[in-house]
Amino acid sequence: MAIRIHIPTPMRQHADGQSTVEVNASTVQGVLAELGAKYPALSQRIFDNGQVRRFVNLYLNDEDIRYLDNLATPVKDGDELAIIPAVAGG
């Protein structure tokens, strides 16, 4: 099942400049594992010690995965996962 991942502009340099990548998986964890297999440097920007970094938000079809089943959230053909880095400033 093809899942489309939206890569944010600051992370595209680690994904060969791609704005979207399609992978096949059955959970958000699987989607990110497939993405990391294709682009290991991108995976390093998303994960820290096996956990999604605090400043990285993941939205499956516009729903924050933290309010679903987090990384265990099932995905289906045609779903879209957006990687959204948090923005902070002062």
LUMFI-547593 format. One record per residue (C-alpha): residue in one letter; chain; x, y, z negated. Coordinates in Angstrom, 3 decimals. Layout:
LUMFI-547593
<node><r>A</r><c>A</c><east>X</east><north>Y</north><up>Z</up></node>
...
//
This chain:
LUMFI-547593
<node><r>M</r><c>A</c><east>0.000</east><north>0.000</north><up>0.000</up></node>
<node><r>A</r><c>A</c><east>1.438</east><north>3.336</north><up>1.068</up></node>
<node><r>I</r><c>A</c><east>1.719</east><north>5.997</north><up>-1.614</up></node>
<node><r>R</r><c>A</c><east>2.822</east><north>9.495</north><up>-0.600</up></node>
<node><r>I</r><c>A</c><east>5.210</east><north>11.269</north><up>-2.970</up></node>
<node><r>H</r><c>A</c><east>5.504</east><north>15.049</north><up>-2.767</up></node>
<node><r>I</r><c>A</c><east>9.078</east><north>16.170</north><up>-3.452</up></node>
<node><r>P</r><c>A</c><east>9.454</east><north>19.689</north><up>-4.910</up></node>
<node><r>T</r><c>A</c><east>11.718</east><north>22.106</north><up>-3.058</up></node>
<node><r>P</r><c>A</c><east>14.512</east><north>22.135</north><up>-5.706</up></node>
<node><r>M</r><c>A</c><east>14.784</east><north>18.321</north><up>-5.527</up></node>
<node><r>R</r><c>A</c><east>14.648</east><north>17.916</north><up>-1.743</up></node>
<node><r>Q</r><c>A</c><east>18.426</east><north>18.146</north><up>-1.436</up></node>
<node><r>H</r><c>A</c><east>18.523</east><north>14.769</north><up>-3.211</up></node>
<node><r>A</r><c>A</c><east>15.964</east><north>13.264</north><up>-0.802</up></node>
<node><r>D</r><c>A</c><east>17.670</east><north>14.086</north><up>2.509</up></node>
<node><r>G</r><c>A</c><east>15.595</east><north>17.278</north><up>2.733</up></node>
<node><r>Q</r><c>A</c><east>12.295</east><north>15.383</north><up>2.857</up></node>
<node><r>S</r><c>A</c><east>9.174</east><north>17.105</north><up>1.505</up></node>
<node><r>T</r><c>A</c><east>7.253</east><north>13.830</north><up>1.307</up></node>
<node><r>V</r><c>A</c><east>8.278</east><north>10.207</north><up>1.053</up></node>
<node><r>E</r><c>A</c><east>6.061</east><north>7.141</north><up>1.397</up></node>
<node><r>V</r><c>A</c><east>6.619</east><north>3.982</north><up>-0.624</up></node>
<node><r>N</r><c>A</c><east>4.695</east><north>0.829</north><up>-1.431</up></node>
<node><r>A</r><c>A</c><east>3.976</east><north>-0.048</north><up>-5.066</up></node>
<node><r>S</r><c>A</c><east>1.131</east><north>-0.875</north><up>-7.438</up></node>
<node><r>T</r><c>A</c><east>1.903</east><north>1.470</north><up>-10.375</up></node>
<node><r>V</r><c>A</c><east>3.434</east><north>4.904</north><up>-10.875</up></node>
<node><r>Q</r><c>A</c><east>6.478</east><north>3.158</north><up>-12.384</up></node>
<node><r>G</r><c>A</c><east>6.811</east><north>1.064</north><up>-9.220</up></node>
<node><r>V</r><c>A</c><east>6.448</east><north>4.148</north><up>-7.026</up></node>
<node><r>L</r><c>A</c><east>9.272</east><north>5.881</north><up>-8.889</up></node>
<node><r>A</r><c>A</c><east>11.414</east><north>2.738</north><up>-8.796</up></node>
<node><r>E</r><c>A</c><east>11.024</east><north>2.543</north><up>-4.997</up></node>
<node><r>L</r><c>A</c><east>11.797</east><north>6.252</north><up>-4.707</up></node>
<node><r>G</r><c>A</c><east>14.909</east><north>5.770</north><up>-6.862</up></node>
<node><r>A</r><c>A</c><east>16.033</east><north>2.845</north><up>-4.716</up></node>
<node><r>K</r><c>A</c><east>15.893</east><north>5.087</north><up>-1.641</up></node>
<node><r>Y</r><c>A</c><east>17.305</east><north>8.190</north><up>-3.325</up></node>
<node><r>P</r><c>A</c><east>19.294</east><north>7.383</north><up>-6.500</up></node>
<node><r>A</r><c>A</c><east>20.312</east><north>11.019</north><up>-7.063</up></node>
<node><r>L</r><c>A</c><east>16.653</east><north>12.013</north><up>-7.105</up></node>
<node><r>S</r><c>A</c><east>15.883</east><north>9.359</north><up>-9.702</up></node>
<node><r>Q</r><c>A</c><east>18.576</east><north>10.861</north><up>-11.933</up></node>
<node><r>R</r><c>A</c><east>16.704</east><north>14.199</north><up>-11.825</up></node>
<node><r>I</r><c>A</c><east>13.429</east><north>12.545</north><up>-12.862</up></node>
<node><r>F</r><c>A</c><east>14.602</east><north>10.112</north><up>-15.558</up></node>
<node><r>D</r><c>A</c><east>16.787</east><north>10.437</north><up>-18.626</up></node>
<node><r>N</r><c>A</c><east>17.600</east><north>7.167</north><up>-20.432</up></node>
<node><r>G</r><c>A</c><east>14.677</east><north>5.412</north><up>-18.725</up></node>
<node><r>Q</r><c>A</c><east>12.124</east><north>8.058</north><up>-19.712</up></node>
<node><r>V</r><c>A</c><east>10.644</east><north>10.780</north><up>-17.521</up></node>
<node><r>R</r><c>A</c><east>12.412</east><north>14.005</north><up>-18.420</up></node>
<node><r>R</r><c>A</c><east>10.417</east><north>16.430</north><up>-20.564</up></node>
<node><r>F</r><c>A</c><east>10.429</east><north>19.122</north><up>-17.903</up></node>
<node><r>V</r><c>A</c><east>9.179</east><north>16.850</north><up>-15.109</up></node>
<node><r>N</r><c>A</c><east>5.420</east><north>16.519</north><up>-14.674</up></node>
<node><r>L</r><c>A</c><east>3.850</east><north>13.801</north><up>-12.535</up></node>
<node><r>Y</r><c>A</c><east>0.397</east><north>14.167</north><up>-11.015</up></node>
<node><r>L</r><c>A</c><east>-1.433</east><north>11.326</north><up>-9.322</up></node>
<node><r>N</r><c>A</c><east>-4.136</east><north>12.764</north><up>-7.065</up></node>
<node><r>D</r><c>A</c><east>-4.086</east><north>16.010</north><up>-9.108</up></node>
<node><r>E</r><c>A</c><east>-4.389</east><north>14.163</north><up>-12.458</up></node>
<node><r>D</r><c>A</c><east>-1.555</east><north>14.396</north><up>-14.988</up></node>
<node><r>I</r><c>A</c><east>-0.399</east><north>10.803</north><up>-15.555</up></node>
<node><r>R</r><c>A</c><east>0.046</east><north>11.553</north><up>-19.278</up></node>
<node><r>Y</r><c>A</c><east>-3.757</east><north>11.580</north><up>-19.517</up></node>
<node><r>L</r><c>A</c><east>-4.091</east><north>8.368</north><up>-17.517</up></node>
<node><r>D</r><c>A</c><east>-1.954</east><north>5.286</north><up>-18.277</up></node>
<node><r>N</r><c>A</c><east>1.334</east><north>7.186</north><up>-17.906</up></node>
<node><r>L</r><c>A</c><east>3.864</east><north>5.140</north><up>-15.900</up></node>
<node><r>A</r><c>A</c><east>1.579</east><north>2.085</north><up>-16.003</up></node>
<node><r>T</r><c>A</c><east>-1.133</east><north>3.962</north><up>-14.073</up></node>
<node><r>P</r><c>A</c><east>-2.213</east><north>1.830</north><up>-11.109</up></node>
<node><r>V</r><c>A</c><east>-1.977</east><north>3.322</north><up>-7.617</up></node>
<node><r>K</r><c>A</c><east>-3.757</east><north>2.385</north><up>-4.428</up></node>
<node><r>D</r><c>A</c><east>-3.254</east><north>2.887</north><up>-0.734</up></node>
<node><r>G</r><c>A</c><east>-3.540</east><north>6.571</north><up>0.173</up></node>
<node><r>D</r><c>A</c><east>-2.806</east><north>7.932</north><up>-3.305</up></node>
<node><r>E</r><c>A</c><east>-0.513</east><north>10.934</north><up>-3.659</up></node>
<node><r>L</r><c>A</c><east>2.014</east><north>11.482</north><up>-6.436</up></node>
<node><r>A</r><c>A</c><east>3.330</east><north>14.995</north><up>-6.961</up></node>
<node><r>I</r><c>A</c><east>6.548</east><north>15.652</north><up>-8.847</up></node>
<node><r>I</r><c>A</c><east>6.290</east><north>19.050</north><up>-10.495</up></node>
<node><r>P</r><c>A</c><east>9.295</east><north>20.430</north><up>-12.391</up></node>
<node><r>A</r><c>A</c><east>8.283</east><north>22.702</north><up>-15.258</up></node>
<node><r>V</r><c>A</c><east>9.248</east><north>26.336</north><up>-14.895</up></node>
<node><r>A</r><c>A</c><east>10.363</east><north>28.346</north><up>-17.907</up></node>
<node><r>G</r><c>A</c><east>11.896</east><north>31.697</north><up>-18.341</up></node>
<node><r>G</r><c>A</c><east>12.090</east><north>34.641</north><up>-20.567</up></node>
//
